Amino acid sequence: MDAGNEAVPAGYVPHNHRGPLTDPWEPIFEKTVGAALWLGLRVRQAHCNRRMFVHGGLISTLSDNAMGLSAALALKEQSGGQSGAGVTVNLSVDFLGAAQVGQWLEVHPRVLKVGGSLAFVDAVVLADQKMVARASAVFRIHVEKTASKASRS
């Protein structure tokens, strides 16, 4: 793999929503595009199954993460700036191709609808700009209310 293959595409910055599950996959990058948060990474051997294709679990997890964060961004816009959170109710992933070591893998989510309690999001997953999966999810959402001083007394 040459050094040119290691470049991170323009606009991506280190992902700031780290967790124990994704720590071994770092570095993961993010890019805000409109109301969506794209996620991307340079595929390494640690991301692959025994046949050296990116593991479906990694694709599913990154898709779930990107779609959930995008739903939270959309909720924040709709609620006038209040933070929101969501829990995955349903996740579906169709695997259409294979990604391999050295490729740039990225998830492009699209928020379809944010309602009173549910958000609907879909995404495409690309490896070097070629679609390798598509995903859709439903999230149970809520606006995180800030307690007022009167209610804390």
C-alpha positions as CSV (number, residue, x, y, z in Angstrom):
1,M,0.0,0.0,0.0
2,D,1.6,3.3,-1.0
3,A,1.5,6.5,1.1
4,G,-1.0,8.1,-1.3
5,N,-3.5,5.4,-0.4
6,E,-3.3,6.4,3.3
7,A,-4.7,10.0,2.6
8,V,-7.9,11.0,4.3
9,P,-10.3,12.7,1.9
10,A,-10.8,16.4,2.2
11,G,-13.3,17.6,4.9
12,Y,-12.9,14.6,7.2
13,V,-11.7,15.2,10.8
14,P,-11.1,12.7,13.6
15,H,-14.4,11.3,14.9
16,N,-15.2,12.5,18.3
17,H,-17.9,10.0,19.4
18,R,-15.6,7.2,20.5
19,G,-16.6,4.1,22.4
20,P,-15.2,0.8,23.6
21,L,-16.6,-1.1,20.7
22,T,-15.1,1.1,18.0
23,D,-11.8,1.9,19.8
24,P,-9.9,-1.0,18.0
25,W,-11.1,0.3,14.7
26,E,-9.6,3.8,15.1
27,P,-8.8,6.1,13.5
28,I,-12.4,6.8,12.3
29,F,-13.1,10.1,10.7
30,E,-16.3,12.2,10.3
31,K,-17.5,14.8,7.9
32,T,-20.7,16.9,8.3
33,V,-22.5,17.2,5.0
34,G,-25.7,19.2,5.3
35,A,-27.7,17.6,8.1
36,A,-25.8,14.3,7.9
37,L,-22.7,13.1,9.6
38,W,-20.6,10.9,7.3
39,L,-18.2,8.4,8.8
40,G,-15.1,7.0,7.1
41,L,-12.0,5.0,7.7
42,R,-9.0,3.6,5.8
43,V,-9.5,-0.2,5.7
44,R,-6.9,-2.2,7.6
45,Q,-6.5,-5.9,8.3
46,A,-8.1,-5.5,11.7
47,H,-11.4,-4.5,9.9
48,C,-11.5,-7.7,7.9
49,N,-12.8,-11.2,8.1
50,R,-10.7,-14.3,7.4
51,R,-11.1,-13.8,3.7
52,M,-9.7,-10.3,4.0
53,F,-13.0,-8.5,3.1
54,V,-14.3,-5.8,5.5
55,H,-16.4,-7.6,8.1
56,G,-20.2,-7.1,7.9
57,G,-20.3,-6.3,11.6
58,L,-18.0,-3.3,11.0
59,I,-20.2,-2.0,8.1
60,S,-23.3,-2.5,10.2
61,T,-21.9,-0.8,13.3
62,L,-20.5,2.2,11.3
63,S,-23.8,2.5,9.4
64,D,-25.9,2.4,12.7
65,N,-23.6,5.0,14.2
66,A,-23.6,7.4,11.3
67,M,-27.4,7.1,10.8
68,G,-28.1,7.6,14.6
69,L,-25.8,10.6,14.8
70,S,-27.4,12.1,11.7
71,A,-30.9,11.6,13.2
72,A,-29.7,13.4,16.4
73,L,-28.5,16.3,14.2
74,A,-31.8,16.5,12.4
75,L,-33.7,16.4,15.7
76,K,-31.5,19.2,17.0
77,E,-32.4,21.3,14.0
78,Q,-36.1,20.6,14.3
79,S,-36.2,21.2,18.1
80,G,-34.6,24.6,17.9
81,G,-31.2,23.6,19.1
82,Q,-32.0,21.2,21.9
83,S,-29.9,18.1,22.1
84,G,-31.5,14.8,21.2
85,A,-30.7,11.1,21.6
86,G,-31.9,8.0,20.0
87,V,-31.9,4.2,20.4
88,T,-31.9,1.8,17.4
89,V,-35.3,0.1,17.0
90,N,-34.5,-1.6,13.7
91,L,-31.4,-1.9,11.5
92,S,-31.3,-3.5,8.1
93,V,-28.2,-3.8,6.0
94,D,-27.9,-5.2,2.4
95,F,-24.4,-6.2,1.4
96,L,-23.8,-5.5,-2.3
97,G,-20.0,-5.9,-2.7
98,A,-16.8,-6.3,-0.8
99,A,-14.4,-3.7,0.6
100,Q,-10.7,-4.6,1.0
101,V,-7.6,-3.5,2.8
102,G,-6.3,-0.1,1.7
103,Q,-9.7,1.2,0.4
104,W,-11.4,4.3,1.9
105,L,-14.7,3.1,3.4
106,E,-17.4,5.7,4.1
107,V,-21.0,5.8,5.2
108,H,-23.3,8.5,3.7
109,P,-26.6,8.7,5.7
110,R,-29.7,10.5,4.7
111,V,-32.4,11.4,7.3
112,L,-35.8,10.7,5.7
113,K,-38.1,11.8,8.5
114,V,-37.9,12.8,12.1
115,G,-41.3,12.5,13.9
116,G,-42.5,12.9,17.4
117,S,-40.8,9.7,18.7
118,L,-39.2,8.0,15.7
119,A,-36.6,8.9,13.1
120,F,-36.2,7.1,9.7
121,V,-32.7,7.1,8.1
122,D,-31.0,5.3,5.3
123,A,-27.4,5.2,4.1
124,V,-25.1,4.0,1.4
125,V,-21.7,2.5,2.2
126,L,-18.9,3.1,-0.3
127,A,-15.4,1.7,-0.8
128,D,-13.4,4.0,-3.0
129,Q,-16.6,5.5,-4.2
130,K,-18.1,2.1,-5.2
131,M,-21.3,1.0,-3.3
132,V,-20.7,-2.1,-1.1
133,A,-23.8,-1.9,1.1
134,R,-26.9,0.0,1.8
135,A,-28.6,0.3,5.2
136,S,-31.8,1.6,6.8
137,A,-32.7,2.2,10.4
138,V,-35.5,3.4,12.7
139,F,-34.5,5.2,15.9
140,R,-36.7,5.9,18.9
141,I,-35.8,9.5,19.7
142,H,-36.3,12.1,22.4
143,V,-35.2,15.7,23.1
144,E,-33.0,15.9,26.1
145,K,-34.7,18.4,28.4
146,T,-32.5,20.7,30.5
147,A,-33.7,20.9,34.0
148,S,-34.6,24.4,35.2
149,K,-33.3,25.9,38.5
150,A,-36.8,25.8,39.9
151,S,-37.2,22.1,39.3
152,R,-33.8,21.3,40.8
153,S,-34.6,22.9,44.1
